[in-house]
Amino acid sequence: MRGLWILLMVGIWVCDRAVTDELRLVYPETRTVPQVDDFHGTEVADPYRWLEDDVRENEDVAAWVEAQNAVTFGYLKQIPQRNAIEKRLTQLWNYERFSTPTRAGGRYYFFRNDGLQNQSVLYMQATLDDDPVVLIDPNAWSDDGTIALASVEFSDDGRYVAYGIQDGGSDWRTWKVMDIKTRRLMPDELKWVKFSDVVWTPNSQGFFYARYDAPKEGDEFQSLNLNQRVFYHRVGTVQSEDSLAYERPDHPDWGFGIDVSEDGKYLVMAVWKGTDDRYRIVVNDLTNPDQPPYELIANFDYEYTFVGNDGTLLYFQTDRDAPRRRVIGIDLQNPDVEDWQEVIAQTENTLTGVHIVGGQFLATYLQDAKTQVRQYALDGTPVRDIELPGIGSATGFTGDHDHPETFYSFSSFAIPPSTYRYDVTTGESKLLKQAKVDFDPADYQTIQVFYKSKDGTQVPMFITHRRGIKRDGSNPVLLYGYGGFNISLPPRFRVSRLAWMEMGGVFAMPNLRGGGEYGEPWHKAGTKLQKQNVFDDFIAAAEWLIDNKYTTSSSLAIQGGSNGGLLVGACMTQRPELYAACLPAVGVMDMLRFHQFTAGRFWVDDYGSAENPDEF
């Protein structure tokens, strides 16, 4: 929660200049080195290159971080409103949270957090009406909560659960297997798994997964990840006995997303080489061990996301000839492009996900960044729109091909998460649980506006706040953005935003180019040589809020994390006079060298590379 406190302290800085005028910051000295790089004939100094070293390995870097933190928290401790904000945040955060249930092996599973637990606990129940019992509690794994339960996958027969463990926020996962009935840990331990879940085969004897070779000691958190390979693991055996299912040593930068068809006949691998949704598709007929895996789609031109199958007919979500996506069928007996079948045509809204439940397609769309869900028969005939509780975000809708039950969660900026059961046969939604948070949703309102960016593009933005605020330019506004990697920002509930609004703040969230709100053209318009569009969209949002009397520059804060941290970093550099406070959290800031470390090379799809003269 520390990051949330910092965010709200930034708000105090905006709201009460008298306090911060009295607080002076004295930063520690940072040594420099005579490092200069030549990029295509342009020399670029990099005097802080030594800070690239891993803080866990370099004592000088660790000491520098410690000194910087001393400045930060020494400053924050002097702000008198901080204790009250911390107390209120704790009250708001302390509400019972549930994930959407998952049905597997005749049981139901869900995650629950009592409100202030570091990690959510995995529960199971025989029926939805039974008392739940704890299956895995990761809070017992570490005193500080830094070891987390990252993923769980249940065998089809309900006997086993495979679960991934994440330590200290790393992308590496260690997978273990538990016998659910006895709670006994099996001897299985799979290491050096990254960017991969496990996928059980229907016989529940084992699963497929993708892993990298063990890195050299000391390079675990900085070396490039190359040569991912797909293996099959049989329960009860050691990792060294796993059988290799697929590899491409001729393309060490390729990675593999894996799935097994529900009937167990096909291993479907989506081959990727970056963050763009552009995949080759490799199929392995598991019923024919003499046939090697083969490429069904042999290029990286479009997205092909496996949805399911009906015999030899494989369904894919794709943006081929459909920038807002559609569903196609490819018959493995007639796989030529001219024989592909359109099952669900592209609509006016952006398709973001499709699942087969109870013999029906459940398709989730974004309609101007708000969730819409439609049900279709397997031949593509529309059945109904699923009625949602309001304007917001709905997630879930997974299930089994032969069972008509699915679950989803709905929330919005001022609507806490609510869990529903949906029956695809009757079309009935039933409320199961609703989070009880210490506030009244009726006190808040949300609107969506459209504003013009620098080049005239219309950009949507959500604005939410307490009812009855005056648009006289006096409101503190927190403007949040991301704008990248085809990631969309629908309305979702966040305690930190609620606390901000309780104090009189306005929260604004534009859906910038680079995201996925309007399909691949919207995404591409915010990448590489067009990345400036994202910054222009964000700057235009700030200007619109000022022009429309929501706030002024002296009361405007901007926030973003990761790619959004880059966004804030660029905007505070280009337009420093436009904002009073900026929070570029964990930002991608070194655009010349990011691709040389860990997973950074995958980001080249969005950012480009300094190795390319034009992109430099």
N, C-alpha and C positions, 0 to 999 in steps of 0.2 A: 504493500500500500504506500510505500515511501514515495513512489513516483506520483501518485495521486496527490499527496500532500504538497509536493513541490509544485504541481500544476495549480493547485488552489492558492498557494502562496504567491505564485505569479499573478493570480487574479487580485490578491490583496495589493500587490505592487501597482497594478493598474488602478485600483479603486482608491488607494490612500497614499498619495505621493508624499504626504507629510512624514509618514513613517519611514519610507525608504530614503528620503533626503538625509535622514540622520544616520543611516547605515552606510558605511563606506567599506568597499571591498579592497583588500590588498592581496593581490595574487602572488603565489610563489614564483621565483625566477625559474625560467625554463631554458636549459642550455641548448645550444644549437650546434650543428655539425656542418662542415663545408660540402654538402651534397648537392650536386647539380646534374640534371639529366638532360639529354638531348632528344627531343621529340621532332623528328622530321626537319631538323635544322633550327628548331626553336629551343633555346636553353631555358630550363625551368628549375629554379632553386627549390630544394626540399630540406630545409634546415632541421626539421623535426623528425627525420627518418627513423631515428633511434626509438621513437615511441611506437613503431610498428611491432616491436618485440612483444611476445606474450607476457602479460603481467604475472602469470604463474611461473615464468622462467627467469625473468629479468628483475633483479632487486631494485635497480634504478627506476624502472618503469613503475613498479609497485609503490615505491616511495613517492613518486610524482603523483600517482592517483590518490594516494593517502593524503598528500598535502592539498590537492585540489578539493577533495571531499571535506577536509577540515574547514576550508574557506566557505564552501557551500552551506554546510550544516551549521557552522558558526553564524552565518548570516541569517539562516531561517529561524534559528532559536531565538533571535532577538525580536522577531515579529510578534507583537502581543496577541494578535487574533489567532495565532496558529493553534493554540491549545483548544480553543472552542471549535475550530474547524475539524481538528483531529477527533474530538469527542463526537461531533455530529456525523462525521464520516463513519466512525465505528458503529454508531447506532444504525445508520442506513445500511451499512455493509452486513450487519448481523441479521440476515434473513435467510430462511431455509431455501436452498436452491436444488432443483432436480433437473436431470437431463431427460430427453425423450427416451422412453423405454425401447429396448431391443428384444425381439422374440427370437430365441435360438434353442433348439433341442427340447422344445416343450416347456421352457421356462422363460421368465421375463427378467431382464437386467436393466439397471439404471444407476446413474451416479447421483449421489446426494452430498450436499455440504450443509452443515448445521448453521453456517453463517460466517464463522470466523476460522474455520479450519484452513490450514495451508493447502491441503490437497483434498479433492473430493473423494468420497468412498464409494466403492462399487458394491451394490446390493443385488440380491436376486430374490425372486418369489415365484411360487408355482402358478398362481393365478394373480390377476390384478387386484383381487380382494384380499389376498393373504398378507400376513405380516411379513415384511421384508427382512432378510437376514444378511449380515455382512459377508461378502465373499473376499474382497481385497481392500485393506486399509493402508494406503501408502504413507499415512501420517506417522506410522510406526517405523518407517525406514530411515528417517533422519530427524534430528532434533530441530534443525532450522528450516525444514520443509523444502530443501533444495533437491531432493530425490523424488521424482514424480512418476506416476503411472501415466505413460504417454499414449498407449493404444491397447485395446483388447480385441481379440478375435476368438469366437467360440466355434468349436467343432460342430458339425451338423447333427451328430447324435447326442450332443449335450454333455458328453463325458469330460471334455477338456476345455480349458481356456488358455490361450497363448497371450502373453501380455508383454509389452515393451516398457522398459525402464529408462527414464531420462535423468541424467545426473548433471546438476548445475546449469541447466539451460542449454546444454550441448545438443547438436543435431544427432549425435550418435545414440543408438538404442541398443540395449542388451535385452534379448528376448528369453523368457522362461515359459515353462508349461506347468499347469496345475491340474491335477485330477479333481474335478469339482465336487464329487460326492465325498471323497475322503479328505479334501483340502491338502492333499499331499503334493509337495513339489516333485516333479519328475526330474531326472538328472539332466534334462536338456538345458543348455545355455548357449545362445547364439549371439556372437559379438560382431562388432564392426558393421552393423546394419544402419544404413542412413538412407533417407528418402524412399523408404519402402515399408509397407505393412506386410503381414503374412496372410496367405490365402489358403484356407483348408481345402483339401479334396473331399468330396461327399462321403467317401468311405471312412473319414475321420482318422485315418492312419497316419496322416502327415500333412505337410503344407509346403507351398512354394514361398520363397522370399528372395530379395536381392541384397547383396552385400558387396563391400569393397575388401581388398586385402588389408591386413593389419598395417597401419602406418609405422614408420620408424619411431622409436621411443623419443618423446619430446616434440614430435611433429603432429600429434593427434589433433590439435586444434588450429593449425595453420596451413598444413600441406594441402595441395590440390587433391580433390577426390577424382580418381581416374580408374577405369577398368572395372565398373560395376558388373557383376555377374549374377545370374539367376540360378538358384539351387533348389533342390527338393530335400526336405528334412523329414525323416520318419521319427515319430514320437518314441522316446525311450532310448535314442541313440545320441552319440556325441557329434558335435558339429563337423569334426574332421571326416566323418563317414558320409556327409551329405553328398548327394549326386548332383553333378553339374547339369542343368537343364538348358542353359543358353548363355552364350557370351559372344562378344564381337571385339576381339583383340585388335582387329584392324581399325577400330574406331574407339579408342580409349575414352573419349569424351561422351559417349552415349550412355544413357541410363534407361531403366526399364520399369514401367508401371505394369503390375501384373494382376490378372483376374482369372478366375476359373468359372466357366459357365455353370449355372445352377444344376444342370443335369450331369455335370462332371465330365463331359466329353472333351471340352476344349480348354486349353491354357491359352489365354489371349494376352499378348504383351504389347503395350504401347511404348514404342521406343522414342525417347526424347533426348534433346541435347542442349536444352536451355529452358528458360521460363515461358517461352511462347507456347501456346497450345497448338503445336504443329507436330504430328506424330506419324511415324511409320507403324504398321501393324504386323506383328508376327503371330502366327497361329501354330499351336502344337496339338495335333489330334491325339489325346491321351488314350483313346481306344485302339490306336494302331502304333505300337512301340517301334515298328520297323520304319515308320515314316518320320523323318527329321522335321524340326520346326521349319516353316516356310513363310516368306513375306507375302502377306495378303495385299498390303499397300506399301510400295517400295519408294516412297518419297516423303519429304517433310513439308509438303505444301499446305496441308490443312489440318484442322482438328478432327480426330476420330476418337470419341470416347465410347467404350463398350458399354452397352445398356443391358444386354441379355440376349437370349436366343430362343428360337422355336425350331428345334431340330437343327438342320444345317443352315438355317437362316439366322444370320447374326445381325443384331440391331446396333447401330451407332448413332450417337449425336455428332453432328458435323457442321462446319461452316463452309463446306465446299458448295459453291453456287448459292450460298445463303449466309450473308454476313451476320444475320441475327440468329442463325442456326436452325436446323431442322433434324428430323430423324429419318435415317435410311435403313434399308435392309440389304445385306449382301449374302447371297446364297453361295455357300462354299462349293457347291457343285457347278455353279455358273458365276464365277467371281469377276468376270470382265465388267469394266465400268459401264458399258452400254446395257448391262443386265441388272444394274443396281435399281432398287425399288425405293421410291419416295413413300414413306409411311405417314409422317406428320410434316406437313409443309411449313415453311417459314411464315410467321405471322408478323403483325406490326410491332410486337414486343420482342424482347430479347430472351431466348431460351437459355436457362442457366443450369438445368439438370433434369434428368429423366430417370424414373425407376419403373420396373414392372412389379406390380403388386396385385395378387388375386386375378391374374390374367388380364390386367388393364395397365395402360401407361398412365403414370402420374407425372405431368410435365410442369415444372416450375419456371415462371417467367418474371422478368422485371418490366414493369410498366412505369416508365419515368422513375426508376429506382425503387419502386414499391413492389412487393411480392404479389403475384397472381398465380394461381394453380389451376390447371385444367386436366380433366380426365378424358382419356381416349381409349377406344377399343384397340385390340392389337392390329386391326386393319387400318387404323388411323381415323376411324369415325369418331367425331366428338361425342362425348357422353354428357358432361356437365362441367361447369366451373365450380370449384370448391369455394364456398362462402367463408371468408376469413373475418375475424372480429373487427377489423378496421384497417386503416392505413398503417402499414408497418412491415415487419419482416417475419416470414415463416420459414422454418427449416425442418428437415426430417423427410417424411414420405418414403422411407425405405421399407422393405418387407420381402416376402417370399412370393414366388410366381404362383403357387397353389394355395395361398392363404389370403383372405380378403381384408386383413387387418394391417393398419399402419398407424404411425404416430407422428405428430408434429408439434413444434413449439412456436408460439407467436409472441412478439413483443414490439414495442415502439419506444420512442424517446421517453415518454411518461407513462408507459404501460408495462409493468413488470412481466417477466416471462410466464406464460400459461401453457400447460401441456394438454393436448387433445388426442383422443383416439378417433380414427376415421375408418369407416366401413365402406369399402369401394363398391359393395353390392347395393347398399341402401342409400349411400351418399350422406350418411348421418355423421356429424361431428359431435363428440361428447367431451366436455371439459373434465379432466382428471384431477389436475392440481393447478393452483394459481399462487404465485409467490406473494407473500404478505410483507410489504415494505412499509416502513413508517412514514407514509405521506399520502396525500389525496390526489390521485391522477386528475380529478376534475379541476384542480387549481391551475392546470397547465394547458397550453394550446400549441399546436404545431401547424405550420403552413408550409407550402412549397411555392417558391417563386422561380421565375426564369429571368436571367439577366444576360446582357451581351458582353462577351469577352472582347479583347482588343481587336480581333479580326472579324467581329460581328457574329461569331458563333453563339447560339443560345445555349446557356448552361443552367441546369436546374440546381436549386439550393433549398435545403430544409432549414427552417428557422423555428426554434422552440423556446418557450419562456413562460414565466408566470402570466396568468391572465391579468389584463389591466395595466400593463406597463405603458409608459408614455414614450412616444417616438419624438423626443426632443433633443436627441443627440447626447443624452447624459448616461446611457446604459453601458455598463461594461460588457463587452462582447468577446466570447471565445470562438474563434474561427478555426475549424479543424479540417484538414485535408489529407489526401493520399495521392491519387492520380497516377497509377502505374500498374503494370503487370496484369492487366485485364481484371483487376480486383474491383468489385463494386461496393458501394457504401449505402446500403439500405438503412432505414430507421431501426435502431436497436437500443435497448435499455442499458444504461451504464450509470452506476451509482455516482461516479465522479461528476458526471454531467448534471445529475439531479441536484447534487450538493451545490454546484455552481449556480444553478437556476434558483434554488432556495434563497441564496444570498442576494438575489436580484440580477444575476447575470443572464445574458442571452447566449444561447448556443446556436451556432450556424455551421452547417456542413454542406458544402457544394459538391456536386458529382462531377469532378474534373475530367477532362480528356486524359487518356492513359488508362482509365478504368474500363470496366466491362458493361457499363449501364446500357449502351446502345450498340453492342456488338463489336466485331473486330475493327471496323473503320474508326470507331470512337477510341479504341485502344491504340491503334497505330498512329492516330493523330497526336498522341502524346509520347512518342518514343523517338529515340535516336536524334536525327537532325530536326525533328519537330518537338523535342522535349520542352522547348521554350513555351509552347502552347499551354502546358500544364501550369507553369509559373504565371503566365498571363491570365489564365482562368482564375487562379487564386487571388492575384492582385486585383482583378476586376471585381471579385466577390467582396473584397475589403472595401473597395471604392463604392460599390453599390450600397453596402451597409451604412457607409458614411453619408452618401448622397441622399439616402432614404431615411435619414434622421434616427437610425437605430443607435449610432454611437459616433465618436470622433476618434481620430488617431491616438489621442492621449488616453483613451479607454479601450483600445483594441489589442487583444492578444491573439497570437496565432500558434497553432500546435500541430505536430505531425510526428510519426515515428517510422523509423527505417527508411523506406522510400519517401514517406511523408516527412522524415527528418531532412532528407535532401531538399524536398520542396520548401520547407521553412528556411533552411540554410540559404537557398538560392534567393528566396523572396526577401529575407532580411538583408541580404547583400545588395540586391538590386534596388529595393525601395525601403531603406532603413527608416525614413521619416514617416512611413505609413503606419507603423505599429509602436505600441508602448512596451510590449513584452513579447518574446519569442521563445518557444520551447521546441528545438529540433532534436527530439529524443532518438537515441541510437541511430543517428542519421548516417547515410552513405555519403561521406563527404570528400574522400580522395578519389575523384573521378578519373584520375590518371593511372591508378594502381589497384583499384578494388578487385579487378579480375584476376589478380595474381595470388589471391588467398582463398582458402577453403572453397565455399560454394560461389564465390564472386564471379567466376567465369560464366555461370548460368545467367547472370544479369545482363550480359552483353546484348541479349535480344532486345531489351528495353533501352539500355543506355548507350549502346555502341561501345567501341573500344578505342583507346588512345593509340593503339597500334595501327589503326586505320587513319591516314592523314586527314581525310575530310571530317571524320568523327572526332579526332583530336581537336 
